[in-house]
Amino acid sequence: MKAWPVPDAYSRKIPSCPDAAFGSVRSYKKGAGKHAGIDIYAPVGSKVLAIESGRVVHVSEFTGAPWSPQWRRTWYVMIEHKDGRVSAYGELRKPRLRNGREIKLGQIVGYTAKVIFGPMDIDSSMLHFELHRKGSRLSQDWIGKRPERFIDPTRYLRSIG
């Protein structure tokens, strides 16, 4: 059994817009970086759910778009699942989870945060979602060849759709 990570998302379609899809070129890195996850857009404060049961293995600050002084400080959570894969949930309000906590399928991981100050702040909420191979604890974009630890989450999310 699996859960869609953001039940209140504007859409369950996998994004294809610039900067939102897996592997898309990161404009703020002048085309050098590629997106390690996908962005799922939703109203500010939307629930973010665990896609499967697992154990919290990392909670940390996650601040994107270093070029943008309007970008807010957000957080991310990584959950390791029984098969060893790791799901990462970024752009969250400060979560109340701690490393080592067991989490069940569909349990709340956190809530989407406002990511940008100013006129865009009404609709500027998303979940940055990644999947990693066993043991990965790193969440970041990549330059050059795709690192083996990143899994394209597109097929996985389409299977839930």
C-alpha positions as CSV (number, residue, x, y, z in Angstrom):
1,M,0.0,0.0,0.0
2,K,1.2,3.5,-0.8
3,A,0.0,7.1,-0.1
4,W,0.1,10.2,-2.3
5,P,2.3,12.6,-0.4
6,V,0.1,15.7,-0.6
7,P,-3.6,14.9,-0.7
8,D,-4.6,18.6,-1.2
9,A,-2.2,19.1,-4.1
10,Y,-3.5,21.2,-7.0
11,S,-3.0,18.2,-9.2
12,R,-1.7,14.7,-9.2
13,K,0.0,15.1,-12.5
14,I,3.8,14.9,-12.5
15,P,5.1,18.4,-13.1
16,S,6.8,19.1,-16.4
17,C,7.3,22.9,-16.0
18,P,10.9,24.3,-15.7
19,D,12.6,23.6,-12.4
20,A,9.8,21.3,-11.1
21,A,10.4,18.0,-12.8
22,F,13.0,15.4,-12.0
23,G,16.3,16.1,-13.8
24,S,15.2,19.5,-15.0
25,V,17.9,22.1,-15.5
26,R,18.1,24.5,-12.5
27,S,17.9,28.1,-13.9
28,Y,19.5,29.6,-10.8
29,K,22.6,27.5,-11.4
30,K,22.9,28.8,-15.0
31,G,22.0,25.4,-16.4
32,A,24.8,23.5,-14.4
33,G,22.5,21.8,-11.9
34,K,19.7,19.4,-12.2
35,H,16.7,18.9,-10.0
36,A,17.0,15.8,-7.7
37,G,13.2,15.5,-7.1
38,I,9.9,16.8,-8.2
39,D,7.8,19.7,-6.8
40,I,4.2,19.1,-5.9
41,Y,2.3,22.4,-5.6
42,A,-0.4,22.8,-3.0
43,P,-2.0,25.4,-0.8
44,V,0.2,26.7,2.1
45,G,-0.1,24.5,5.1
46,S,-1.2,21.4,3.3
47,K,-0.6,18.1,5.0
48,V,2.4,16.1,3.8
49,L,2.0,12.3,4.3
50,A,4.5,9.4,4.5
51,I,4.3,7.5,1.2
52,E,5.0,4.2,3.1
53,S,5.9,3.2,6.7
54,G,9.4,3.6,7.8
55,R,11.8,5.3,10.2
56,V,12.9,9.0,10.3
57,V,16.6,9.1,9.5
58,H,17.2,12.8,9.0
59,V,15.6,16.1,9.8
60,S,17.3,19.3,8.7
61,E,17.0,22.8,7.4
62,F,16.3,23.0,3.7
63,T,16.7,26.4,2.2
64,G,16.5,26.6,-1.6
65,A,17.2,29.2,-4.2
66,P,20.4,30.7,-2.6
67,W,20.2,33.6,-5.2
68,S,16.9,34.7,-3.9
69,P,16.8,36.9,-0.8
70,Q,13.0,36.3,-0.7
71,W,13.3,32.6,-0.1
72,R,12.2,31.5,3.4
73,R,14.0,29.0,5.6
74,T,12.2,25.6,5.4
75,W,12.9,22.0,6.5
76,Y,13.1,18.5,5.1
77,V,12.6,15.0,6.5
78,M,14.0,11.8,5.2
79,I,12.3,8.4,6.0
80,E,14.0,5.1,5.4
81,H,11.6,2.3,4.3
82,K,11.7,-1.5,4.9
83,D,13.2,-2.1,1.4
84,G,16.0,0.4,2.2
85,R,14.8,3.2,-0.1
86,V,14.6,6.7,1.4
87,S,11.9,9.2,0.7
88,A,12.7,12.9,1.3
89,Y,10.1,15.6,1.9
90,G,11.4,19.2,1.5
91,E,10.0,22.8,1.8
92,L,8.2,22.0,5.1
93,R,7.3,24.1,8.1
94,K,9.6,23.1,11.0
95,P,8.5,19.5,11.6
96,R,8.0,17.9,15.0
97,L,9.7,14.7,14.1
98,R,13.0,13.4,15.4
99,N,15.5,10.9,14.1
100,G,14.7,7.3,14.9
101,R,10.9,7.8,15.2
102,E,8.8,5.1,13.5
103,I,6.2,6.5,11.1
104,K,3.3,4.7,9.5
105,L,2.0,4.9,5.9
106,G,-0.2,8.0,5.5
107,Q,1.0,9.6,8.8
108,I,1.7,13.3,8.8
109,V,5.3,14.1,8.1
110,G,4.7,17.9,8.1
111,Y,3.0,20.8,6.4
112,T,3.9,22.7,3.2
113,A,5.6,26.0,4.1
114,K,5.4,29.4,2.4
115,V,8.6,29.5,0.4
116,I,8.7,33.0,-0.9
117,F,8.1,36.4,0.7
118,G,6.3,39.1,-1.2
119,P,3.5,39.1,-3.8
120,M,4.0,35.4,-4.7
121,D,3.5,34.2,-1.2
122,I,-0.2,33.3,-1.6
123,D,0.5,30.4,-4.0
124,S,4.1,29.7,-3.3
125,S,3.8,26.4,-1.5
126,M,5.1,23.1,-2.6
127,L,6.5,19.8,-1.5
128,H,9.9,19.0,-2.9
129,F,9.8,15.2,-3.0
130,E,12.8,12.9,-3.7
131,L,13.5,9.1,-3.6
132,H,16.9,7.7,-2.9
133,R,18.5,4.3,-3.0
134,K,19.4,2.4,0.2
135,G,21.5,4.4,2.7
136,S,21.4,7.8,1.0
137,R,21.1,10.7,3.4
138,L,21.9,13.6,1.0
139,S,19.3,15.9,-0.5
140,Q,20.6,18.2,-3.2
141,D,20.7,18.9,-6.9
142,W,23.4,17.4,-9.0
143,I,25.8,18.5,-11.7
144,G,26.9,16.3,-14.5
145,K,26.0,12.6,-14.5
146,R,23.1,11.6,-12.2
147,P,24.4,10.1,-9.0
148,E,23.3,6.5,-8.5
149,R,21.6,7.3,-5.1
150,F,18.9,9.4,-6.8
151,I,15.7,7.6,-8.1
152,D,13.4,9.4,-10.4
153,P,10.1,9.5,-8.4
154,T,7.9,9.9,-11.4
155,R,7.1,6.2,-11.9
156,Y,6.5,5.6,-8.2
157,L,4.0,8.6,-8.0
158,R,2.2,7.5,-11.1
159,S,1.6,4.1,-9.6
160,I,-0.2,5.8,-6.8
161,G,-2.0,8.5,-8.9
